[in-house]
Amino acid sequence: MSKAAKATKAEANPGEQPQSASDDGEALGQRDIGSAELKAIAEAMIFVADEPLSAKTIADVIKVDRDAIEKAIVELVAEYDARSCGLQLREIAAGWQIATRPEHHEQIRAYLKSRPSAKLSLASLETLAVIAYKQPVTVPEILEIRGVQSPSAVKTLLDKRLIVAKGRKETVGRPMMYGTSKEFLIQFGLKDLSELPSIEDFQDLAGGES
């Protein structure tokens, strides 16, 4: 449409306003959400998520800028800390999750141990510990450390998605190497492997025989 035609159309429709920048934003799916509402939405989404939720995922779902979400999360972390309540907002496995505070660890542990649950066998637990601290590691290397065969324990850990294959080792027979998974980080509430728990924490998962 020519400039003259556009001018004629505007004169013919004096009440029609030109499309604003905000209108363009809405057309692209962007939303204008206040800071308080943004924090509330982010908190609610993190609460209902089955696994740690990243700022990018939240931003993509509600169609806002990622920087705004990251700012909202930083403010939420500060608010949780200021409340001195039993919960905190923690960065875990490249996402965010609402978790209990470490100072209440013993009480929470006592409660969880009182509940019936499907725990890892001692063999699986020991194998998981070896893999966690020595990864990437092969089954023969696990055997060398534990002194017993571990194929059943490795299969159990793979079925529970606590470990994943990490490729093959360039040695005789090219055995498969294993390492811990994102699910492992989630189950232990870790941001990354630098926060690996002590061996005592692994022992709390010990249960019956395989």
Backbone as a chain_set.jsonl record, in Angstrom:
{"seq": "MSKAAKATKAEANPGEQPQSASDDGEALGQRDIGSAELKAIAEAMIFVADEPLSAKTIADVIKVDRDAIEKAIVELVAEYDARSCGLQLREIAAGWQIATRPEHHEQIRAYLKSRPSAKLSLASLETLAVIAYKQPVTVPEILEIRGVQSPSAVKTLLDKRLIVAKGRKETVGRPMMYGTSKEFLIQFGLKDLSELPSIEDFQDLAGGES", "coords": {"N": [[0.86, -1.194, 0.0], [0.582, 2.208, -0.877], [2.064, 5.315, 0.412], [0.294, 7.403, 0.095], [-2.142, 6.083, -0.155], [-2.313, 4.907, 2.379], [-2.541, 7.205, 3.935], [-4.979, 8.169, 3.02], [-6.637, 6.106, 3.92], [-6.376, 6.419, 6.684], [-7.531, 8.929, 7.022], [-10.099, 8.327, 6.308], [-10.864, 6.712, 8.381], [-10.857, 8.062, 11.082], [-10.965, 7.354, 13.79], [-9.454, 5.151, 14.1], [-6.518, 3.908, 15.481], [-2.965, 3.916, 14.967], [-1.042, 0.892, 14.972], [0.546, 0.092, 17.978], [3.806, -0.287, 19.608], [3.459, -2.011, 21.712], [1.258, -3.42, 20.875], [2.368, -4.842, 18.793], [4.012, -6.476, 20.26], [2.156, -8.07, 21.618], [1.127, -9.362, 19.446], [3.184, -10.983, 18.796], [3.111, -12.698, 20.859], [4.125, -11.917, 23.303], [3.917, -10.99, 26.764], [2.848, -8.543, 29.115], [3.688, -8.524, 32.274], [3.39, -7.815, 35.7], [5.901, -7.357, 38.282], [5.345, -8.596, 40.821], [3.314, -10.428, 40.137], [4.704, -11.971, 38.333], [6.644, -13.212, 39.936], [4.95, -14.736, 41.529], [3.81, -16.483, 39.66], [6.081, -17.835, 38.71], [6.935, -19.097, 41.08], [4.745, -20.779, 41.582], [4.816, -22.47, 39.346], [7.305, -23.719, 39.673], [6.781, -25.072, 42.006], [4.808, -27.004, 41.298], [6.107, -28.497, 39.396], [7.547, -31.585, 38.288], [10.239, -31.98, 38.269], [13.366, -30.165, 38.679], [12.971, -26.832, 37.535], [13.859, -24.791, 34.835], [14.8, -21.317, 34.274], [14.511, -20.576, 31.634], [12.594, -22.372, 30.65], [10.322, -21.596, 32.096], [10.058, -18.96, 31.172], [9.576, -19.438, 28.448], [7.105, -20.742, 28.535], [5.261, -18.891, 29.671], [5.708, -16.802, 28.029], [7.504, -14.531, 28.333], [10.326, -12.324, 28.83], [13.444, -13.925, 29.384], [15.344, -12.828, 31.128], [13.747, -11.382, 32.86], [12.462, -13.397, 34.258], [14.628, -14.638, 35.513], [15.415, -12.573, 37.196], [13.131, -12.424, 38.801], [13.283, -14.911, 40.073], [15.653, -14.67, 41.543], [14.801, -12.734, 43.36], [12.806, -14.194, 44.62], [14.324, -16.202, 45.875], [15.684, -14.638, 47.75], [13.503, -13.758, 49.265], [12.52, -16.16, 50.359], [14.717, -16.824, 51.941], [14.679, -14.688, 53.709], [12.37, -15.147, 55.15], [12.981, -17.212, 56.862], [11.903, -19.77, 56.952], [10.89, -23.263, 56.729], [11.422, -24.03, 54.169], [13.245, -23.648, 51.066], [14.433, -22.045, 48.062], [16.111, -23.721, 45.679], [18.875, -24.143, 43.43], [19.062, -26.777, 41.325], [20.459, -29.305, 39.416], [20.636, -27.716, 37.025], [18.244, -26.365, 37.138], [15.411, -25.018, 39.008], [14.129, -25.657, 42.271], [11.79, -26.164, 44.919], [12.799, -26.814, 48.108], [13.528, -28.559, 51.225], [15.177, -27.085, 54.091], [18.672, -27.432, 54.884], [19.282, -27.421, 57.623], [17.239, -28.742, 58.817], [17.605, -31.306, 58.22], [18.076, -33.752, 59.67], [15.637, -34.234, 61.009], [13.859, -34.438, 58.844], [15.001, -36.606, 57.549], [14.58, -38.622, 59.454], [11.796, -38.793, 59.377], [11.336, -39.604, 56.682], [12.631, -42.061, 56.68], [10.905, -43.481, 58.224], [8.857, -44.082, 56.613], [7.448, -46.574, 54.497], [9.244, -47.668, 51.674], [10.562, -48.23, 48.35], [13.681, -49.17, 48.507], [17.182, -48.922, 47.606], [19.183, -51.812, 47.115], [21.934, -53.087, 49.097], [24.039, -53.858, 47.452], [23.445, -52.477, 45.071], [23.568, -49.904, 46.043], [26.28, -49.653, 46.84], [27.476, -49.946, 44.359], [26.444, -47.721, 43.025], [27.664, -45.703, 44.51], [30.37, -46.119, 43.866], [30.309, -45.572, 41.113], [29.428, -42.91, 41.167], [31.543, -41.522, 42.398], [33.796, -42.257, 40.941], [33.364, -41.928, 38.258], [33.81, -41.393, 34.652], [33.198, -44.905, 34.701], [33.95, -48.384, 34.259], [32.338, -51.678, 34.189], [34.228, -53.8, 34.806], [36.073, -52.231, 36.251], [34.536, -51.429, 38.393], [34.169, -53.908, 39.569], [36.796, -54.418, 40.35], [37.089, -52.534, 42.385], [34.97, -53.079, 44.205], [35.177, -55.824, 44.552], [33.396, -57.793, 43.957], [31.078, -59.204, 41.546], [29.041, -56.987, 39.527], [26.921, -56.772, 37.607], [24.087, -57.1, 37.89], [23.42, -55.109, 39.728], [24.167, -52.859, 38.297], [22.311, -52.976, 36.205], [19.949, -52.552, 37.656], [20.34, -49.915, 38.518], [20.413, -48.622, 36.08], [17.795, -49.123, 35.227], [16.426, -47.614, 37.085], [17.152, -45.184, 36.264], [19.259, -43.806, 37.398], [21.848, -43.907, 36.624], [23.751, -43.54, 33.563], [24.868, -44.602, 30.297], [28.142, -43.783, 29.239], [29.567, -43.938, 26.908], [32.213, -45.897, 25.282], [35.179, -47.355, 26.618], [38.451, -46.811, 25.463], [40.035, -49.402, 25.296], [41.134, -52.841, 25.704], [38.59, -54.868, 24.46], [36.825, -52.791, 24.649], [34.996, -51.844, 26.864], [31.791, -50.741, 28.197], [31.323, -47.512, 29.601], [30.137, -45.943, 32.607], [28.153, -43.354, 34.163], [26.768, -40.97, 36.502], [23.355, -39.725, 36.304], [21.056, -37.054, 35.278], [18.765, -37.522, 36.716], [19.834, -38.689, 38.983], [21.057, -36.459, 40.181], [18.76, -35.017, 40.778], [17.394, -36.749, 42.563], [19.151, -36.744, 44.732], [19.172, -34.093, 45.329], [21.065, -32.24, 44.259], [23.016, -29.55, 42.948], [25.09, -29.844, 41.124], [27.753, -32.206, 40.359], [29.746, -31.403, 42.07], [28.629, -31.119, 44.513], [28.39, -33.584, 45.667], [27.128, -35.988, 47.971], [28.125, -37.268, 51.244], [29.51, -40.542, 51.956], [27.976, -41.587, 53.999], [25.454, -40.493, 53.555], [24.681, -41.899, 51.303], [24.323, -44.368, 52.451], [21.901, -44.215, 53.739], [20.048, -44.929, 51.881], [20.111, -47.604, 51.723], [18.65, -50.818, 51.482], [16.675, -53.785, 51.318], [17.647, -57.057, 50.01], [18.859, -57.502, 46.595]], "CA": [[0.0, 0.0, 0.0], [1.395, 3.425, -0.974], [1.891, 6.275, 1.507], [-0.925, 8.179, -0.168], [-3.286, 5.222, 0.149], [-2.371, 4.781, 3.836], [-3.03, 8.474, 4.46], [-6.404, 8.214, 2.707], [-7.318, 5.175, 4.81], [-6.384, 7.018, 8.014], [-8.516, 10.015, 7.024], [-11.436, 7.736, 6.227], [-11.129, 6.079, 9.672], [-10.149, 8.907, 12.061], [-10.929, 6.754, 15.129], [-8.537, 4.012, 14.124], [-5.183, 4.291, 15.92], [-1.903, 3.071, 14.43], [-0.633, -0.186, 15.876], [1.66, 0.511, 18.835], [4.858, -1.287, 19.832], [2.928, -3.024, 22.622], [0.389, -4.28, 20.08], [3.259, -5.747, 18.075], [4.48, -7.448, 21.237], [1.089, -9.019, 21.852], [0.989, -10.169, 18.244], [4.261, -11.976, 18.836], [2.892, -13.589, 21.984], [4.744, -11.413, 24.516], [2.964, -10.506, 27.749], [3.342, -7.546, 30.056], [3.281, -9.006, 33.592], [4.043, -7.096, 36.782], [6.933, -8.083, 39.031], [4.735, -9.436, 41.855], [2.622, -11.536, 39.485], [5.732, -12.806, 37.713], [7.205, -14.037, 41.003], [3.924, -15.692, 41.952], [3.677, -17.499, 38.61], [7.311, -18.635, 38.721], [6.905, -19.927, 42.286], [3.715, -21.813, 41.412], [5.283, -23.433, 38.354], [8.387, -24.489, 40.289], [6.168, -25.932, 43.026], [4.074, -28.125, 40.708], [6.954, -29.245, 38.462], [8.027, -32.88, 38.764], [11.687, -31.91, 38.354], [13.814, -28.763, 38.701], [12.49, -26.064, 36.388], [14.795, -23.731, 34.457], [14.218, -20.001, 33.981], [14.155, -20.564, 30.215], [11.327, -23.09, 30.475], [9.254, -20.738, 32.617], [9.921, -17.831, 30.246], [8.968, -19.917, 27.203], [5.699, -21.109, 28.769], [4.403, -17.71, 29.888], [6.032, -15.856, 26.964], [8.125, -13.3, 28.813], [11.77, -12.309, 28.667], [14.136, -14.798, 30.339], [15.989, -12.0, 32.152], [12.727, -11.012, 33.847], [12.244, -14.579, 35.088], [15.814, -14.823, 36.353], [15.336, -11.548, 38.236], [12.055, -12.832, 39.709], [13.765, -16.045, 40.859], [16.613, -14.124, 42.512], [14.004, -12.089, 44.4], [12.137, -15.267, 45.365], [15.34, -16.822, 46.735], [15.912, -13.706, 48.859], [12.303, -13.751, 50.104], [12.508, -17.42, 51.118], [15.769, -16.725, 52.959], [14.269, -13.69, 54.695], [11.296, -15.703, 55.961], [13.539, -18.193, 57.801], [10.936, -20.872, 57.065], [11.48, -24.578, 56.527], [11.664, -24.283, 52.757], [14.139, -22.754, 50.345], [14.442, -22.211, 46.612], [17.473, -24.173, 45.394], [19.239, -24.477, 42.061], [19.396, -28.193, 41.287], [20.531, -29.904, 38.074], [20.38, -26.681, 36.011], [16.894, -25.834, 37.269], [15.061, -24.544, 40.35], [13.201, -26.533, 42.985], [11.515, -25.81, 46.307], [13.328, -27.92, 48.907], [13.65, -28.306, 52.664], [16.462, -26.495, 54.468], [19.616, -28.425, 55.42], [19.301, -27.465, 59.088], [16.184, -29.654, 59.267], [17.921, -32.565, 57.546], [17.928, -34.917, 60.54], [14.215, -34.477, 61.257], [13.271, -34.894, 57.587], [15.527, -37.952, 57.318], [13.892, -39.536, 60.371], [10.434, -38.981, 58.868], [11.369, -40.378, 55.449], [13.019, -43.433, 56.999], [9.77, -44.144, 58.871], [7.889, -44.424, 55.575], [7.831, -47.722, 53.662], [9.588, -47.256, 50.309], [11.427, -49.144, 47.611], [15.042, -48.679, 48.655], [18.222, -49.619, 46.869], [19.875, -52.867, 47.848], [23.291, -52.715, 49.478], [24.881, -54.028, 46.264], [23.173, -51.354, 44.169], [24.045, -48.698, 46.717], [27.733, -49.614, 46.745], [27.801, -49.738, 42.946], [26.138, -46.327, 42.73], [28.696, -44.884, 45.141], [31.59, -46.252, 43.055], [30.087, -44.849, 39.852], [29.32, -41.477, 41.449], [32.831, -40.921, 42.763], [34.875, -42.66, 40.031], [32.896, -41.841, 36.876], [33.161, -42.562, 34.072], [33.825, -46.134, 35.174], [33.446, -49.588, 33.594], [31.961, -52.769, 35.086], [35.434, -54.425, 35.362], [36.675, -51.328, 37.239], [33.677, -51.517, 39.581], [34.51, -55.202, 40.157], [38.101, -54.28, 40.991], [36.922, -51.739, 43.605], [34.047, -53.737, 45.136], [35.603, -57.191, 44.802], [32.335, -58.728, 43.555], [30.434, -58.87, 40.281], [28.016, -55.951, 39.711], [26.015, -56.562, 36.468], [22.7, -56.959, 38.333], [23.287, -53.798, 40.353], [24.242, -51.863, 37.222], [21.014, -53.007, 35.513], [18.973, -51.904, 38.539], [20.586, -48.469, 38.498], [19.994, -48.158, 34.751], [16.327, -49.156, 35.216], [15.95, -46.499, 37.91], [17.665, -43.987, 35.578], [20.224, -43.112, 38.251], [23.101, -43.862, 35.869], [23.612, -43.609, 32.11], [26.077, -45.001, 29.588], [28.98, -42.638, 28.878], [30.443, -44.332, 25.817], [33.081, -47.046, 25.515], [36.567, -47.048, 26.948], [39.374, -47.253, 24.434], [40.931, -50.417, 25.829], [40.787, -54.169, 25.216], [37.175, -55.204, 24.605], [36.047, -51.543, 24.646], [33.849, -51.951, 27.783], [30.95, -49.563, 28.376], [31.571, -46.697, 30.793], [28.897, -45.433, 33.204], [28.235, -42.184, 35.019], [25.466, -40.614, 37.076], [22.431, -39.024, 35.409], [20.337, -35.898, 35.819], [17.845, -38.066, 37.72], [20.644, -38.869, 40.185], [21.177, -35.14, 40.8], [17.444, -34.654, 41.312], [17.102, -37.596, 43.715], [19.997, -36.356, 45.852], [19.049, -32.659, 45.547], [22.368, -31.635, 43.994], [23.131, -28.617, 41.831], [25.98, -30.552, 40.203], [28.542, -33.25, 41.029], [30.616, -30.831, 43.106], [27.896, -31.194, 45.774], [28.161, -34.988, 46.009], [26.978, -36.227, 49.413], [29.094, -38.166, 51.869], [29.148, -41.956, 51.872], [26.918, -41.826, 54.996], [24.172, -40.169, 52.934], [24.34, -43.02, 50.44], [23.912, -45.507, 53.275], [20.49, -44.057, 54.121], [19.216, -45.519, 50.854], [20.268, -49.065, 51.733], [17.434, -51.552, 51.845], [16.776, -55.242, 51.307], [18.501, -57.691, 49.02], [18.446, -57.337, 45.199]], "C": [[0.892, 1.237, 0.0], [1.148, 4.337, 0.209], [0.616, 7.056, 1.339], [-2.157, 7.373, 0.194], [-3.449, 5.068, 1.651], [-2.939, 6.042, 4.454], [-4.527, 8.592, 4.225], [-7.19, 7.311, 3.638], [-7.42, 5.75, 6.217], [-7.41, 8.122, 8.101], [-9.917, 9.45, 7.017], [-11.838, 7.085, 7.545], [-10.395, 6.837, 10.766], [-10.055, 8.285, 13.446], [-9.945, 5.616, 15.245], [-7.136, 4.487, 14.461], [-4.148, 3.381, 15.288], [-1.476, 2.045, 15.469], [0.606, 0.225, 16.661], [2.666, -0.614, 18.975], [4.346, -2.397, 20.727], [2.013, -3.979, 21.883], [1.223, -5.301, 19.314], [3.725, -6.851, 19.008], [3.433, -8.503, 21.489], [0.916, -9.943, 20.659], [2.037, -11.267, 18.208], [4.134, -12.912, 20.032], [3.518, -13.122, 23.281], [3.683, -10.864, 25.463], [3.628, -9.491, 28.665], [2.819, -7.928, 31.435], [4.076, -8.26, 34.659], [4.998, -7.982, 37.558], [6.337, -9.048, 40.055], [4.051, -10.652, 41.243], [3.628, -12.508, 38.869], [6.362, -13.74, 38.747], [6.216, -15.115, 41.438], [3.784, -16.828, 40.943], [4.889, -18.425, 38.614], [7.321, -19.585, 39.91], [5.919, -21.073, 42.127], [4.177, -22.885, 40.435], [6.393, -24.317, 38.918], [7.811, -25.485, 41.288], [5.52, -27.17, 42.409], [4.935, -28.987, 39.788], [7.468, -30.537, 39.086], [9.547, -32.911, 38.918], [12.107, -30.447, 38.336], [13.478, -28.05, 37.4], [13.455, -24.925, 36.09], [14.064, -22.427, 34.171], [13.764, -19.939, 32.532], [12.816, -21.245, 29.978], [10.154, -22.236, 30.944], [8.986, -19.588, 31.655], [9.224, -18.258, 28.962], [7.48, -20.2, 27.382], [4.805, -19.88, 28.892], [4.743, -16.553, 28.949], [6.474, -14.488, 27.5], [9.63, -13.424, 28.631], [12.439, -13.149, 29.762], [14.798, -14.001, 31.46], [15.009, -11.615, 33.25], [12.462, -12.178, 34.796], [13.423, -14.789, 36.032], [15.831, -13.806, 37.494], [14.275, -11.921, 39.275], [12.517, -13.971, 40.615], [14.763, -15.584, 41.917], [15.872, -13.47, 43.672], [13.285, -13.131, 45.258], [13.103, -15.956, 46.336], [15.569, -15.958, 47.965], [14.718, -13.693, 49.814], [12.21, -15.018, 50.955], [13.534, -17.363, 52.246], [15.36, -15.766, 54.077], [13.193, -14.228, 55.637], [11.814, -16.636, 57.058], [12.553, -19.339, 58.03], [11.639, -22.193, 56.764], [11.809, -24.91, 55.093], [12.636, -23.266, 52.171], [14.005, -23.019, 48.851], [15.88, -22.514, 46.223], [17.669, -24.438, 43.922], [19.761, -25.91, 42.058], [19.374, -28.679, 39.845], [20.086, -28.928, 36.991], [18.944, -26.155, 36.029], [16.641, -25.41, 38.705], [14.006, -25.432, 40.965], [13.009, -26.009, 44.411], [11.893, -27.016, 47.156], [13.351, -27.546, 50.384], [15.042, -27.773, 52.979], [17.362, -27.541, 55.126], [19.628, -28.508, 56.942], [18.214, -28.381, 59.662], [16.407, -31.061, 58.712], [17.65, -33.78, 58.421], [16.466, -35.264, 60.78], [13.519, -35.023, 59.993], [13.717, -36.323, 57.292], [14.8, -38.977, 58.191], [12.477, -39.822, 59.885], [10.431, -39.878, 57.631], [11.739, -41.833, 55.704], [11.875, -44.203, 57.65], [8.716, -44.583, 57.86], [8.359, -45.65, 54.803], [8.122, -47.246, 52.245], [10.493, -48.297, 49.667], [12.843, -48.585, 47.645], [16.001, -49.475, 47.795], [18.82, -50.709, 47.743], [21.28, -52.383, 48.182], [24.23, -52.815, 48.279], [24.701, -52.862, 45.297], [23.714, -50.047, 44.738], [25.558, -48.553, 46.592], [28.177, -49.34, 45.31], [27.558, -48.29, 42.546], [27.2, -45.4, 43.309], [29.985, -44.914, 44.322], [31.453, -45.432, 41.771], [30.081, -43.34, 40.088], [30.681, -40.833, 41.664], [33.967, -41.243, 41.802], [34.523, -42.462, 38.558], [33.812, -41.0, 35.964], [33.931, -43.828, 34.422], [33.174, -47.331, 34.494], [33.075, -50.65, 34.632], [33.196, -53.495, 35.643], [36.112, -53.552, 36.426], [35.865, -51.316, 38.531], [33.981, -52.811, 40.328], [35.825, -55.109, 40.925], [37.991, -53.54, 42.317], [36.083, -52.479, 44.637], [34.48, -55.153, 45.482], [34.558, -58.232, 44.474], [31.736, -58.26, 42.233], [29.28, -57.89, 40.507], [27.02, -55.806, 38.554], [24.559, -56.36, 36.869], [22.456, -55.582, 38.936], [23.306, -52.694, 39.297], [22.914, -51.799, 36.479], [19.94, -52.313, 36.345], [19.105, -50.389, 38.482], [20.201, -47.864, 37.148], [18.468, -48.1, 34.673], [15.739, -47.988, 36.005], [16.425, -45.155, 37.37], [18.607, -43.156, 36.45], [21.595, -43.023, 37.593], [22.793, -43.958, 34.379], [24.937, -44.057, 31.501], [26.824, -43.749, 29.134], [29.96, -42.98, 27.756], [31.337, -45.506, 26.204], [34.519, -46.614, 25.758], [37.486, -47.628, 25.885], [40.436, -48.163, 25.039], [40.468, -51.768, 25.311], [39.317, -54.497, 25.5], [36.254, -54.008, 24.571], [34.804, -51.638, 25.539], [33.096, -50.623, 27.905], [31.313, -48.841, 29.671], [30.241, -46.125, 31.283], [29.168, -44.22, 34.081], [26.849, -41.875, 35.56], [24.662, -39.75, 36.109], [21.862, -37.761, 36.051], [19.367, -36.356, 36.91], [18.571, -38.289, 39.05], [20.769, -37.535, 40.926], [19.865, -34.73, 41.461], [17.146, -35.434, 42.588], [17.906, -37.193, 44.948], [19.954, -34.85, 46.125], [20.343, -31.899, 45.327], [22.305, -30.669, 42.818], [23.982, -29.228, 40.74], [26.817, -31.532, 41.013], [29.494, -32.713, 42.088], [29.949, -30.888, 44.479], [27.597, -32.644, 46.172], [28.081, -35.182, 47.521], [28.073, -37.141, 49.941], [28.623, -39.606, 51.698], [28.016, -42.283, 52.843], [25.542, -41.535, 54.406], [23.726, -41.279, 51.986], [23.775, -44.177, 51.265], [22.443, -45.411, 53.7], [19.546, -44.678, 53.098], [19.241, -47.043, 50.883], [18.993, -49.748, 52.18], [17.66, -53.041, 51.857], [17.692, -55.762, 50.216], [17.968, -57.415, 47.633], [17.44, -58.42, 44.83]], "O": [[1.844, 1.319, 0.776], [0.164, 4.178, 0.931], [-0.075, 7.345, 2.315], [-3.104, 7.9, 0.778], [-4.568, 5.091, 2.162], [-3.732, 5.971, 5.393], [-5.266, 9.049, 5.097], [-8.27, 7.676, 4.101], [-8.446, 5.585, 6.876], [-8.093, 8.26, 9.116], [-10.823, 10.007, 7.636], [-13.03, 6.918, 7.808], [-9.422, 6.331, 11.325], [-9.161, 8.64, 14.214], [-9.631, 5.163, 16.346], [-6.613, 5.38, 13.794], [-4.412, 2.195, 15.088], [-1.538, 2.289, 16.674], [1.601, 0.656, 16.077], [2.433, -1.739, 18.532], [4.712, -3.561, 20.566], [1.965, -5.172, 22.183], [0.846, -6.467, 19.195], [3.825, -8.012, 18.612], [3.748, -9.691, 21.57], [0.606, -11.125, 20.805], [1.808, -12.344, 17.659], [4.952, -13.816, 20.204], [3.462, -13.842, 24.278], [2.666, -10.334, 25.017], [4.823, -9.577, 28.95], [1.652, -7.692, 31.745], [5.29, -8.095, 34.537], [4.914, -9.209, 37.498], [6.774, -10.195, 40.15], [4.179, -11.767, 41.749], [3.42, -13.721, 38.886], [6.587, -14.917, 38.47], [6.596, -16.26, 41.684], [3.654, -17.993, 41.321], [4.748, -19.645, 38.531], [7.679, -20.754, 39.765], [6.218, -22.209, 42.494], [3.958, -24.074, 40.666], [6.418, -25.522, 38.67], [8.297, -26.61, 41.402], [5.665, -28.271, 42.94], [4.535, -30.096, 39.435], [7.788, -30.575, 40.274], [10.083, -33.77, 39.618], [11.298, -29.577, 38.014], [13.671, -28.588, 36.31], [13.829, -24.176, 36.993], [12.871, -22.423, 33.867], [12.745, -19.318, 32.227], [11.996, -20.758, 29.199], [9.122, -22.161, 30.277], [7.834, -19.276, 31.354], [8.379, -17.53, 28.441], [6.683, -19.929, 26.483], [3.729, -19.824, 28.298], [4.163, -15.471, 29.042], [5.902, -13.449, 27.168], [10.142, -14.499, 28.317], [12.044, -13.087, 30.926], [14.815, -14.441, 32.609], [15.378, -11.528, 34.422], [12.26, -11.976, 35.993], [13.234, -15.083, 37.212], [16.213, -14.131, 38.619], [14.489, -11.757, 40.476], [12.18, -13.994, 41.799], [14.726, -16.052, 43.055], [16.261, -13.626, 44.829], [13.169, -12.971, 46.473], [12.744, -16.253, 47.475], [15.641, -16.465, 49.085], [14.895, -13.625, 51.031], [11.862, -14.954, 52.134], [13.261, -17.795, 53.366], [15.659, -16.003, 55.247], [13.114, -13.811, 56.792], [11.146, -16.824, 58.074], [12.387, -19.815, 59.153], [12.853, -22.222, 56.567], [12.408, -25.949, 54.816], [12.822, -22.175, 52.709], [13.528, -24.073, 48.431], [16.768, -21.681, 46.407], [16.757, -24.9, 43.236], [20.765, -26.222, 42.698], [18.386, -28.489, 39.135], [19.262, -29.266, 36.141], [18.483, -25.568, 35.05], [17.553, -25.437, 39.531], [13.099, -25.906, 40.281], [13.938, -25.483, 45.025], [11.372, -28.113, 46.951], [13.213, -26.378, 50.748], [15.98, -27.991, 52.212], [16.882, -28.424, 55.837], [19.95, -29.558, 57.498], [18.257, -28.749, 60.835], [15.505, -31.898, 58.735], [17.049, -34.748, 57.955], [16.088, -36.436, 60.76], [12.704, -35.943, 60.067], [12.924, -37.151, 56.844], [14.449, -40.062, 57.727], [12.007, -40.956, 59.968], [9.625, -40.803, 57.534], [11.232, -42.735, 55.037], [11.867, -45.434, 57.636], [7.806, -45.346, 58.183], [9.543, -45.761, 54.486], [7.331, -46.497, 51.672], [11.102, -49.126, 50.344], [13.171, -47.651, 46.913], [15.676, -50.562, 47.317], [18.948, -50.55, 48.957], [21.758, -51.396, 47.622], [25.109, -51.973, 48.101], [25.675, -52.325, 44.768], [24.244, -49.204, 44.015], [26.063, -47.475, 46.28], [29.131, -48.598, 45.075], [28.355, -47.697, 41.82], [27.59, -44.423, 42.67], [30.617, -43.88, 44.107], [32.364, -44.696, 41.391], [30.656, -42.581, 39.307], [30.942, -39.734, 41.174], [35.002, -40.577, 41.833], [35.327, -42.804, 37.691], [34.478, -40.062, 36.402], [35.162, -43.831, 34.441], [31.982, -47.3, 34.187], [33.446, -50.544, 35.801], [33.228, -53.787, 36.838], [36.664, -54.075, 37.395], [36.421, -51.208, 39.624], [34.045, -52.827, 41.557], [35.951, -55.656, 42.021], [38.702, -53.862, 43.269], [36.437, -52.509, 45.816], [34.192, -55.64, 46.575], [34.784, -59.424, 44.681], [31.86, -57.098, 41.848], [28.615, -57.942, 41.542], [26.317, -54.796, 38.508], [23.861, -55.544, 36.267], [21.421, -54.961, 38.692], [22.559, -51.719, 39.389], [22.434, -50.713, 36.155], [19.115, -51.574, 35.807], [18.108, -49.669, 38.408], [19.721, -46.732, 37.082], [17.907, -47.151, 34.124], [14.696, -47.442, 35.645], [16.135, -44.109, 37.952], [18.734, -41.947, 36.258], [22.409, -42.172, 37.953], [21.714, -44.399, 33.984], [25.995, -43.909, 32.114], [26.21, -42.775, 28.699], [31.04, -42.396, 27.66], [31.234, -46.043, 27.307], [35.004, -45.641, 25.179], [37.33, -48.773, 25.46], [41.576, -47.755, 25.262], [39.502, -51.835, 24.551], [38.863, -54.411, 26.641], [35.037, -54.165, 24.476], [33.682, -51.528, 25.045], [33.666, -49.544, 27.742], [31.576, -49.468, 30.698], [29.338, -45.857, 30.491], [30.245, -44.07, 34.658], [25.863, -42.462, 35.115], [25.221, -39.123, 35.209], [22.147, -37.446, 37.206], [19.171, -35.66, 37.907], [17.988, -38.099, 40.117], [20.607, -37.479, 42.145], [19.856, -34.17, 42.557], [16.699, -34.859, 43.58], [17.414, -37.286, 46.073], [20.619, -34.371, 47.043], [20.688, -31.014, 46.11], [21.633, -30.929, 41.82], [23.641, -29.142, 39.56], [26.615, -31.675, 42.219], [29.996, -33.475, 42.914], [30.619, -30.725, 45.498], [26.659, -32.901, 46.927], [28.875, -34.607, 48.266], [28.847, -37.713, 49.174], [27.472, -39.852, 51.338], [27.188, -43.149, 52.56], [24.574, -42.233, 54.708], [22.534, -41.566, 51.877], [22.861, -44.875, 50.826], [21.816, -46.431, 53.988], [18.379, -44.928, 53.4], [18.488, -47.697, 50.161], [18.339, -49.319, 53.13], [18.687, -53.523, 52.334], [18.421, -55.0, 49.581], [16.782, -57.128, 47.468], [16.966, -58.46, 43.694]]}, "num_chains": 1, "name": "protein.A"}
